[in-house]
């Protein structure tokens, strides 16, 4: 008879090793004890982005914090896609949707980008980080995407790292289909705001040697739809292993 998978799965920042107790913070303890009503002795899964996934026994439940003891590793740490998503902040619920789906679809880094037509001038980084953690716990990935501090587009382009192509979703057309450009190595997808990029921003992007314009088809998509569709195409073409070398 196959052992049932534990119903609790948590990201923790601590090292994971057999028999070394891990303390949960107050919020996680509330979730485990009050929301999920877990019991002493119940098994949970833990991951930290470095040591793989571990089955752990709940050994203590108190208001100040819960204690879990790792028993065995259930999955070793494995390589994941090296794909970044740069996305202009949208209205709150739409931004939350993009953040959640980016974690589910394998993004390694999420970077909020301010453009001239960005409707939202503020980003709650802590809320976005919490969404990334929750989505990563639920979709069973072994890491949580890194969240970069929001920054203006021109500043990001000026400090762009060598060896990473930036696939710019160009609503004006002229680029190759994303499905044909997806296997280019360490990459990033850039999704603009509602209303698209300003003409000067588009010219700036196209002047950069590391930028490649790509398209998603003939229809104009909402920004959140474009982000999710682009990530799904990338996942379908590249899969969940290592990206091939840059051509």
C-alpha atoms as a printed R data frame, in Angstrom:
    type eleno elety resid chain resno      x      y       z
1   ATOM     1    CA   UNK     A     1  0.000  0.000   0.000
2   ATOM     2    CA   UNK     A     2  1.415  3.378  -1.035
3   ATOM     3    CA   UNK     A     3  2.028  5.814   1.814
4   ATOM     4    CA   UNK     A     4 -0.186  8.902   1.563
5   ATOM     5    CA   UNK     A     5  1.569 12.211   1.010
6   ATOM     6    CA   UNK     A     6  1.538 14.582   4.036
7   ATOM     7    CA   UNK     A     7 -1.025 17.375   3.801
8   ATOM     8    CA   UNK     A     8  1.393 20.012   5.145
9   ATOM     9    CA   UNK     A     9  4.306 21.368   3.109
10  ATOM    10    CA   UNK     A    10  6.335 24.334   4.342
11  ATOM    11    CA   UNK     A    11  9.248 26.451   3.197
12  ATOM    12    CA   UNK     A    12 11.775 27.125   5.969
13  ATOM    13    CA   UNK     A    13 15.025 29.126   5.845
14  ATOM    14    CA   UNK     A    14 16.890 26.728   8.135
15  ATOM    15    CA   UNK     A    15 19.289 23.914   7.156
16  ATOM    16    CA   UNK     A    16 17.614 20.527   6.888
17  ATOM    17    CA   UNK     A    17 19.297 17.384   8.194
18  ATOM    18    CA   UNK     A    18 18.128 14.180   9.805
19  ATOM    19    CA   UNK     A    19 17.311 14.612  13.493
20  ATOM    20    CA   UNK     A    20 18.090 18.352  13.622
21  ATOM    21    CA   UNK     A    21 14.991 20.162  14.932
22  ATOM    22    CA   UNK     A    22 13.584 23.086  12.932
23  ATOM    23    CA   UNK     A    23 11.641 25.892  14.619
24  ATOM    24    CA   UNK     A    24  8.729 27.532  12.810
25  ATOM    25    CA   UNK     A    25  8.020 31.237  13.145
26  ATOM    26    CA   UNK     A    26  4.828 32.569  14.727
27  ATOM    27    CA   UNK     A    27  2.885 32.878  11.460
28  ATOM    28    CA   UNK     A    28  3.755 29.363  10.343
29  ATOM    29    CA   UNK     A    29  2.915 28.008  13.776
30  ATOM    30    CA   UNK     A    30 -0.514 29.669  13.592
31  ATOM    31    CA   UNK     A    31 -1.071 28.137  10.167
32  ATOM    32    CA   UNK     A    32 -0.046 24.654  11.288
33  ATOM    33    CA   UNK     A    33 -1.831 24.635  14.633
34  ATOM    34    CA   UNK     A    34 -4.904 26.840  14.122
35  ATOM    35    CA   UNK     A    35 -5.632 26.791  10.402
36  ATOM    36    CA   UNK     A    36 -4.638 23.221   9.520
37  ATOM    37    CA   UNK     A    37 -5.215 21.884  13.059
38  ATOM    38    CA   UNK     A    38 -2.190 19.630  12.865
39  ATOM    39    CA   UNK     A    39 -1.448 17.232  15.715
40  ATOM    40    CA   UNK     A    40  1.725 16.238  17.510
41  ATOM    41    CA   UNK     A    41  3.382 13.377  15.689
42  ATOM    42    CA   UNK     A    42  1.902 14.331  12.320
43  ATOM    43    CA   UNK     A    43  4.281 14.388   9.370
44  ATOM    44    CA   UNK     A    44  4.928 17.501   7.284
45  ATOM    45    CA   UNK     A    45  7.181 18.142   4.310
46  ATOM    46    CA   UNK     A    46  9.888 20.796   4.566
47  ATOM    47    CA   UNK     A    47 12.117 22.418   1.924
48  ATOM    48    CA   UNK     A    48 14.564 25.324   1.954
49  ATOM    49    CA   UNK     A    49 15.768 25.615  -1.639
50  ATOM    50    CA   UNK     A    50 19.131 23.987  -0.833
51  ATOM    51    CA   UNK     A    51 18.753 20.628   0.908
52  ATOM    52    CA   UNK     A    52 15.932 19.008  -1.023
53  ATOM    53    CA   UNK     A    53 12.613 18.017   0.522
54  ATOM    54    CA   UNK     A    54 12.318 16.297   3.903
55  ATOM    55    CA   UNK     A    55  9.597 14.485   5.796
56  ATOM    56    CA   UNK     A    56  9.520 15.891   9.333
57  ATOM    57    CA   UNK     A    57  7.615 14.969  12.492
58  ATOM    58    CA   UNK     A    58  5.782 17.673  14.451
59  ATOM    59    CA   UNK     A    59  7.380 17.421  17.894
60  ATOM    60    CA   UNK     A    60  6.092 20.572  19.544
61  ATOM    61    CA   UNK     A    61  3.133 22.939  19.199
62  ATOM    62    CA   UNK     A    62  3.124 26.103  21.302
63  ATOM    63    CA   UNK     A    63  2.024 29.695  20.706
64  ATOM    64    CA   UNK     A    64  5.630 30.838  20.654
65  ATOM    65    CA   UNK     A    65  6.533 28.379  17.902
66  ATOM    66    CA   UNK     A    66  6.309 24.839  16.629
67  ATOM    67    CA   UNK     A    67  9.197 22.381  16.363
68  ATOM    68    CA   UNK     A    68  9.610 19.809  13.601
69  ATOM    69    CA   UNK     A    69 12.275 17.104  13.372
70  ATOM    70    CA   UNK     A    70 13.379 15.991   9.881
71  ATOM    71    CA   UNK     A    71 13.251 12.189   9.567
72  ATOM    72    CA   UNK     A    72 14.284 11.411   5.984
73  ATOM    73    CA   UNK     A    73 14.858 13.125   2.680
74  ATOM    74    CA   UNK     A    74 11.998 12.515   0.251
75  ATOM    75    CA   UNK     A    75 13.560 14.318  -2.751
76  ATOM    76    CA   UNK     A    76 17.114 15.538  -3.346
77  ATOM    77    CA   UNK     A    77 17.752 19.072  -4.528
78  ATOM    78    CA   UNK     A    78 17.632 19.176  -8.327
79  ATOM    79    CA   UNK     A    79 18.389 21.775 -11.039
80  ATOM    80    CA   UNK     A    80 15.506 24.014 -12.065
81  ATOM    81    CA   UNK     A    81 15.002 26.272 -15.104
82  ATOM    82    CA   UNK     A    82 17.016 29.505 -15.113
83  ATOM    83    CA   UNK     A    83 14.214 31.780 -16.284
84  ATOM    84    CA   UNK     A    84 13.495 35.295 -15.048
85  ATOM    85    CA   UNK     A    85 10.221 37.162 -15.370
86  ATOM    86    CA   UNK     A    86 10.258 40.953 -15.533
87  ATOM    87    CA   UNK     A    87  6.745 42.288 -15.260
88  ATOM    88    CA   UNK     A    88  5.218 45.740 -14.844
89  ATOM    89    CA   UNK     A    89  3.062 45.937 -11.685
90  ATOM    90    CA   UNK     A    90 -0.670 45.755 -12.355
91  ATOM    91    CA   UNK     A    91 -3.714 46.237 -10.175
92  ATOM    92    CA   UNK     A    92 -3.411 44.287  -6.925
93  ATOM    93    CA   UNK     A    93 -5.363 41.131  -7.808
94  ATOM    94    CA   UNK     A    94 -3.779 40.879 -11.263
95  ATOM    95    CA   UNK     A    95 -0.278 41.289  -9.873
96  ATOM    96    CA   UNK     A    96 -1.015 38.600  -7.293
97  ATOM    97    CA   UNK     A    97 -2.152 36.278 -10.101
98  ATOM    98    CA   UNK     A    98  1.065 36.822 -12.087
99  ATOM    99    CA   UNK     A    99  3.184 36.225  -8.986
100 ATOM   100    CA   UNK     A   100  1.383 33.004  -8.098
101 ATOM   101    CA   UNK     A   101  1.519 31.575 -11.621
102 ATOM   102    CA   UNK     A   102  5.161 32.552 -12.105
103 ATOM   103    CA   UNK     A   103  6.073 30.329  -9.162
104 ATOM   104    CA   UNK     A   104  3.924 27.478 -10.473
105 ATOM   105    CA   UNK     A   105  5.437 27.730 -13.959
106 ATOM   106    CA   UNK     A   106  9.050 27.553 -12.832
107 ATOM   107    CA   UNK     A   107 10.368 31.111 -12.760
108 ATOM   108    CA   UNK     A   108 13.660 31.407 -10.864
109 ATOM   109    CA   UNK     A   109 13.510 35.184 -10.383
110 ATOM   110    CA   UNK     A   110 10.687 37.713 -10.430
111 ATOM   111    CA   UNK     A   111 11.462 41.394 -11.012
112 ATOM   112    CA   UNK     A   112  8.767 44.120 -10.874
113 ATOM   113    CA   UNK     A   113  9.585 46.768 -13.512
114 ATOM   114    CA   UNK     A   114  8.351 50.339 -13.544
115 ATOM   115    CA   UNK     A   115  7.589 51.694 -17.022
116 ATOM   116    CA   UNK     A   116  6.130 54.998 -18.190
117 ATOM   117    CA   UNK     A   117  2.651 53.481 -18.490
118 ATOM   118    CA   UNK     A   118  2.727 51.436 -15.295
119 ATOM   119    CA   UNK     A   119 -0.572 52.073 -13.491
120 ATOM   120    CA   UNK     A   120  0.663 51.026 -10.050
121 ATOM   121    CA   UNK     A   121  3.411 53.151  -8.510
122 ATOM   122    CA   UNK     A   122  3.821 51.057  -5.363
123 ATOM   123    CA   UNK     A   123  4.713 47.418  -4.819
124 ATOM   124    CA   UNK     A   124  4.251 45.586  -1.536
125 ATOM   125    CA   UNK     A   125  7.358 43.424  -1.725
126 ATOM   126    CA   UNK     A   126  6.608 41.480   1.451
127 ATOM   127    CA   UNK     A   127  3.132 40.550   0.218
128 ATOM   128    CA   UNK     A   128  4.548 39.381  -3.119
129 ATOM   129    CA   UNK     A   129  7.220 37.330  -1.343
130 ATOM   130    CA   UNK     A   130  4.529 35.674   0.792
131 ATOM   131    CA   UNK     A   131  2.588 34.766  -2.369
132 ATOM   132    CA   UNK     A   132  5.721 33.253  -3.922
133 ATOM   133    CA   UNK     A   133  6.330 31.115  -0.844
134 ATOM   134    CA   UNK     A   134  2.730 29.924  -0.640
135 ATOM   135    CA   UNK     A   135  2.598 29.048  -4.350
136 ATOM   136    CA   UNK     A   136  5.931 27.214  -4.135
137 ATOM   137    CA   UNK     A   137  4.698 25.184  -1.169
138 ATOM   138    CA   UNK     A   138  1.525 24.202  -2.985
139 ATOM   139    CA   UNK     A   139  3.024 23.359  -6.391
140 ATOM   140    CA   UNK     A   140  5.757 21.181  -4.799
141 ATOM   141    CA   UNK     A   141  8.760 22.917  -6.329
142 ATOM   142    CA   UNK     A   142 12.006 22.712  -4.364
143 ATOM   143    CA   UNK     A   143 12.843 26.426  -4.398
144 ATOM   144    CA   UNK     A   144 11.097 29.752  -3.961
145 ATOM   145    CA   UNK     A   145 11.706 32.265  -6.771
146 ATOM   146    CA   UNK     A   146 13.973 35.148  -5.841
147 ATOM   147    CA   UNK     A   147 12.183 38.496  -5.710
148 ATOM   148    CA   UNK     A   148 14.179 41.517  -6.843
149 ATOM   149    CA   UNK     A   149 13.465 45.039  -5.629
150 ATOM   150    CA   UNK     A   150 11.232 46.936  -8.081
151 ATOM   151    CA   UNK     A   151 13.194 49.224 -10.398
152 ATOM   152    CA   UNK     A   152 12.685 51.440 -13.486
153 ATOM   153    CA   UNK     A   153 13.147 49.793 -16.869
154 ATOM   154    CA   UNK     A   154 16.053 52.005 -17.972
155 ATOM   155    CA   UNK     A   155 18.014 51.255 -14.792
156 ATOM   156    CA   UNK     A   156 17.520 47.508 -15.212
157 ATOM   157    CA   UNK     A   157 18.656 47.609 -18.841
158 ATOM   158    CA   UNK     A   158 21.741 49.652 -17.953
159 ATOM   159    CA   UNK     A   159 22.939 46.978 -15.507
160 ATOM   160    CA   UNK     A   160 21.837 43.880 -17.448
161 ATOM   161    CA   UNK     A   161 24.075 40.824 -16.793
162 ATOM   162    CA   UNK     A   162 26.193 39.343 -19.564
163 ATOM   163    CA   UNK     A   163 25.065 36.071 -21.114
164 ATOM   164    CA   UNK     A   164 21.330 36.382 -20.443
165 ATOM   165    CA   UNK     A   165 18.968 37.146 -23.308
166 ATOM   166    CA   UNK     A   166 15.933 39.354 -22.650
167 ATOM   167    CA   UNK     A   167 12.876 38.206 -24.603
168 ATOM   168    CA   UNK     A   168 10.716 41.303 -24.960
169 ATOM   169    CA   UNK     A   169  7.016 40.584 -25.579
170 ATOM   170    CA   UNK     A   170  6.499 43.144 -28.332
171 ATOM   171    CA   UNK     A   171  2.821 43.904 -28.830
172 ATOM   172    CA   UNK     A   172  3.732 45.965 -31.916
173 ATOM   173    CA   UNK     A   173  4.829 42.814 -33.757
174 ATOM   174    CA   UNK     A   174  8.003 42.208 -35.689
175 ATOM   175    CA   UNK     A   175  9.489 39.579 -33.433
176 ATOM   176    CA   UNK     A   176  9.671 35.831 -33.945
177 ATOM   177    CA   UNK     A   177  7.116 33.602 -32.177
178 ATOM   178    CA   UNK     A   178  8.160 32.929 -28.610
179 ATOM   179    CA   UNK     A   179  7.977 29.177 -29.202
180 ATOM   180    CA   UNK     A   180 10.816 29.510 -31.741
181 ATOM   181    CA   UNK     A   181 12.965 31.650 -29.431
182 ATOM   182    CA   UNK     A   182 12.434 29.797 -26.168
183 ATOM   183    CA   UNK     A   183 15.483 27.489 -26.197
184 ATOM   184    CA   UNK     A   184 18.125 30.215 -26.112
185 ATOM   185    CA   UNK     A   185 19.747 29.523 -22.741
186 ATOM   186    CA   UNK     A   186 19.666 31.665 -19.578
187 ATOM   187    CA   UNK     A   187 16.824 34.017 -20.372
188 ATOM   188    CA   UNK     A   188 14.315 36.526 -19.086
189 ATOM   189    CA   UNK     A   189 10.825 37.401 -20.270
190 ATOM   190    CA   UNK     A   190  9.748 41.045 -20.200
191 ATOM   191    CA   UNK     A   191  6.022 41.784 -20.023
192 ATOM   192    CA   UNK     A   192  4.835 45.362 -20.265
193 ATOM   193    CA   UNK     A   193  2.029 47.226 -18.502
194 ATOM   194    CA   UNK     A   194 -1.586 47.714 -19.498
195 ATOM   195    CA   UNK     A   195 -1.402 49.890 -22.597
196 ATOM   196    CA   UNK     A   196  1.988 48.516 -23.631
197 ATOM   197    CA   UNK     A   197  5.386 50.156 -23.775
198 ATOM   198    CA   UNK     A   198  5.948 53.805 -24.588
199 ATOM   199    CA   UNK     A   199  7.517 54.292 -28.088
200 ATOM   200    CA   UNK     A   200 10.729 55.607 -26.521
201 ATOM   201    CA   UNK     A   201 10.922 52.535 -24.271
202 ATOM   202    CA   UNK     A   202 10.422 50.265 -27.264
203 ATOM   203    CA   UNK     A   203 13.232 52.021 -29.135
204 ATOM   204    CA   UNK     A   204 15.473 51.703 -26.083
205 ATOM   205    CA   UNK     A   205 14.749 47.991 -25.815
206 ATOM   206    CA   UNK     A   206 15.386 47.328 -29.489
207 ATOM   207    CA   UNK     A   207 18.714 49.180 -29.299
208 ATOM   208    CA   UNK     A   208 20.128 46.675 -26.801
209 ATOM   209    CA   UNK     A   209 22.087 43.718 -28.249
210 ATOM   210    CA   UNK     A   210 20.784 41.324 -25.594
211 ATOM   211    CA   UNK     A   211 17.107 42.074 -26.329
212 ATOM   212    CA   UNK     A   212 15.095 39.926 -28.740
213 ATOM   213    CA   UNK     A   213 11.512 40.923 -29.593
214 ATOM   214    CA   UNK     A   214  9.077 38.005 -29.566
215 ATOM   215    CA   UNK     A   215  5.352 37.629 -30.103
216 ATOM   216    CA   UNK     A   216  2.457 35.586 -28.764
217 ATOM   217    CA   UNK     A   217  0.216 35.717 -31.822
218 ATOM   218    CA   UNK     A   218 -2.112 38.193 -33.527
219 ATOM   219    CA   UNK     A   219 -4.342 39.067 -30.578
220 ATOM   220    CA   UNK     A   220 -3.697 41.802 -28.006
221 ATOM   221    CA   UNK     A   221 -3.595 40.108 -24.612
222 ATOM   222    CA   UNK     A   222 -4.059 41.571 -21.166
223 ATOM   223    CA   UNK     A   223 -0.739 41.939 -19.375
224 ATOM   224    CA   UNK     A   224 -1.426 39.142 -16.902
225 ATOM   225    CA   UNK     A   225 -2.612 36.826 -19.701
226 ATOM   226    CA   UNK     A   226  0.531 37.562 -21.710
227 ATOM   227    CA   UNK     A   227  2.775 36.751 -18.744
228 ATOM   228    CA   UNK     A   228  1.067 33.433 -18.008
229 ATOM   229    CA   UNK     A   229  0.880 32.444 -21.696
230 ATOM   230    CA   UNK     A   230  4.576 33.242 -22.226
231 ATOM   231    CA   UNK     A   231  5.603 31.177 -19.200
232 ATOM   232    CA   UNK     A   232  3.431 28.273 -20.319
233 ATOM   233    CA   UNK     A   233  5.005 28.348 -23.799
234 ATOM   234    CA   UNK     A   234  8.489 28.417 -22.283
235 ATOM   235    CA   UNK     A   235  7.657 25.488 -20.013
236 ATOM   236    CA   UNK     A   236  6.245 23.507 -22.944
237 ATOM   237    CA   UNK     A   237  9.330 24.087 -25.119
238 ATOM   238    CA   UNK     A   238 12.166 24.003 -22.578
239 ATOM   239    CA   UNK     A   239 10.602 21.822 -19.894
240 ATOM   240    CA   UNK     A   240 11.718 21.760 -16.268
241 ATOM   241    CA   UNK     A   241 15.361 20.825 -16.714
242 ATOM   242    CA   UNK     A   242 18.432 22.958 -17.324
243 ATOM   243    CA   UNK     A   243 18.235 25.484 -20.141
244 ATOM   244    CA   UNK     A   244 20.545 24.681 -23.090
245 ATOM   245    CA   UNK     A   245 23.588 26.874 -23.754
246 ATOM   246    CA   UNK     A   246 23.064 30.307 -25.246
247 ATOM   247    CA   UNK     A   247 23.285 30.207 -29.032
